[in-house]
Amino acid sequence: MSNHQPNHNNFTSKIGLILATAGSAVGLGNIWRFPVLAGQNGGAAFLILYIFCVILIGLPLMVGEFIIGRHAQSNTAYAFSKLTNHKIFKNIGRFGVFTGWFILCYYIVVSAWALDYLVDAILGRFGKLSEAGNAQVYADYFHDFITNPYLPVIYTIIFILLSHLIIIRGVKKGIEKFAKFLMPLLFIIMLILVVFSIFTEGAQEGLTFLFKPDFTKITFSTILTAMGQAFFSMSIAMGCLCTFASYFTKEANLINTAFKVGVIDTLVAVMSGIIIFPAVFSAHFAVNSGASLAFIALPNVFQQAFSHLPTVSYIISILFYFLLVLATLTSVISLHEVPTAFLAEHYKISRTKATSIVTATVCFFGTICSLSNGVLSDITISGKNIFDLFDYVSGQIFLPIGGLLIAVFVGWSMDKDIIRNQLTNFGTIPGKGATTIIYLLKYVIPVITLLIFLSGLNIIKL
């Protein structure tokens, strides 16, 4: 059975290509996870480490996935099997497809939280909560929502259906068209929020925390955290980058595209820090609030930081959660596309049917993940509920293993002529940086990803 469709679509423009690929990377990892980790790991020092890791790890792995995807011109699963007969390497693509689908099953739940909070912001519920004068009401509100047996599930299904409607339209009329609209809109909202943030009372303290490094706060654990964040933020080993690269035209400069996507991805993370930290300092909240930052601390932060301007706090809350919804939607679209492309090409079924299968399975497992915070919370494995288990297994096991295999495959096993031809577009462009990228994939990145993997499993203590 052939796995490759002869009518494989391509992006129609360079800007569409870059925005769609950047959209696959930009998501909760930038707007939620980066400020959380920066707050817990010293702010500016962590930011510098993170940028270094993006350059050292993220960009070479992204280029590696681009090489594989564009050369194979097919879904992620078939791309690797087309390039090698080695049993382990041949299945990297299938592993990537499963990883992308697995992540989507719990990621969609957090996306649903963002959608609910956008609705809450529009209805002015956070302003009403602030009248209680007690920060605990925000924690109670969040707990009551995620443990509700109906609301989170409804929002989860709504969100995956939004993605379904875009994916079903295909690459040109769906993914590319909406990326051209969603990504500029995302940046416009971020710029508005940045302007608001720098006029808060805590702007100076917040910006100092984010941009003035204190290198005494750096530990080896901090370095590994920055490495892991670069990995997560750039959607490495999720199947997205390889799948999207299969839609690249032969004229696309892979190294240049990876650099532009990396810049956009990092810029969004930095802007998120500029939006959040001044408001946090202004409201006198702990900068290391942790994972609860977006859904417990920030609704209160926005009310406190602009307490003298209730209309402004209302607008800020709406814009921030709209931003979060946009960012999660672009990521959900790319994660949805990975298994959809595989099913459509591998089993030779229509895109509509493939999309529907993915949507149905994600609805089912997404519902289970959502309910695991409430009515199914008694079901645990190794002390983790189903939602936390999906998060842990994907982030600490699947992604590092996938990244390690990709680095080893491209660096040690892949035909060097294919690599050279893809990076130079068959000799039509210089392909600057190719030697460095291959060196990093061959020697540096396998060691780093192995450390991340072993540390995440607590096999080594750092």
JOGICOR-V858726 format. One record per backbone hydrogen bond with DSSP energy under -0.5 kcal/mol. NH is the residue of the N-H (numbers start at 1). CO is the residue of the C=O. If there is no record, write none. Layout:
BEGIN
nh/co
NH/CO
NH/CO
END
This chain:
BEGIN
nh/co
8/5
11/247
17/13
18/14
19/15
20/16
21/17
22/18
23/19
24/20
25/21
25/22
26/22
30/27
31/27
32/28
33/28
34/29
36/32
37/33
38/34
39/35
40/36
41/37
43/38
44/42
44/209
45/42
47/43
48/44
49/45
50/46
51/47
52/48
53/49
54/50
55/51
56/52
57/53
58/53
59/54
61/57
62/58
63/59
64/60
65/61
66/62
67/63
68/64
69/65
70/66
71/67
72/68
73/69
74/69
79/75
80/76
81/77
82/78
83/79
83/80
84/80
90/86
91/87
91/88
92/89
95/91
96/92
97/93
98/94
99/95
100/96
101/97
102/98
103/99
104/100
105/101
106/102
106/103
107/103
108/104
109/106
110/106
111/107
112/108
113/109
114/110
115/111
116/112
117/113
118/114
119/115
120/116
121/117
122/118
123/119
124/121
125/120
128/124
129/125
130/126
131/127
131/128
132/129
133/130
137/134
138/135
139/135
140/136
141/137
142/138
143/139
144/140
145/141
146/142
147/143
148/145
154/150
155/151
156/152
157/153
158/154
159/155
160/156
161/157
162/158
163/159
164/160
165/161
166/162
167/163
168/164
169/166
170/167
173/169
174/170
175/170
176/171
177/172
178/174
179/175
180/176
181/177
182/178
183/179
185/181
186/182
187/183
188/184
189/185
190/186
191/187
192/188
193/189
194/190
195/191
196/192
197/193
198/194
199/196
200/197
203/200
206/202
207/203
208/204
209/205
210/206
211/207
212/208
213/211
215/213
217/214
218/215
221/462
223/219
224/220
225/221
226/222
227/223
228/224
229/225
230/226
231/227
232/228
233/229
234/230
235/232
236/231
238/235
241/235
243/239
244/240
245/241
246/242
246/243
247/244
248/245
252/249
254/252
257/253
258/254
259/255
260/256
261/257
262/258
263/259
264/260
265/261
266/262
267/263
268/264
269/265
270/266
271/267
272/268
273/269
274/270
275/271
276/272
277/273
278/274
279/275
280/276
281/277
282/278
283/279
284/281
285/280
289/286
292/289
293/290
296/292
297/292
298/293
300/296
301/297
302/298
303/299
304/300
305/301
306/302
307/304
309/306
312/309
313/309
314/310
315/311
316/312
317/313
318/314
319/315
320/316
321/317
322/318
323/319
324/320
325/321
326/322
327/323
328/324
329/325
330/326
331/327
332/328
333/329
334/330
335/331
336/332
337/333
338/334
339/335
340/336
341/337
342/338
343/339
344/340
345/341
346/342
347/343
349/343
349/344
354/350
355/351
356/352
357/353
358/354
359/355
360/356
361/357
362/358
363/359
364/360
365/361
366/362
367/363
368/364
369/365
370/366
371/367
372/368
373/370
374/371
376/371
377/374
379/376
380/378
381/384
384/381
386/379
389/385
390/386
391/387
392/388
393/389
394/390
395/391
396/392
397/392
397/393
398/393
399/394
401/397
402/398
403/399
404/400
405/401
406/402
407/403
408/404
409/405
410/406
411/407
412/408
413/408
413/409
414/409
419/415
420/416
421/417
422/418
423/419
424/420
425/421
426/421
428/424
428/425
429/424
434/431
437/433
438/434
439/435
440/436
441/437
442/438
443/439
444/439
445/440
447/443
448/444
449/445
450/446
451/447
452/448
453/449
454/450
455/451
456/452
457/453
458/455
459/454
460/454
462/460
END
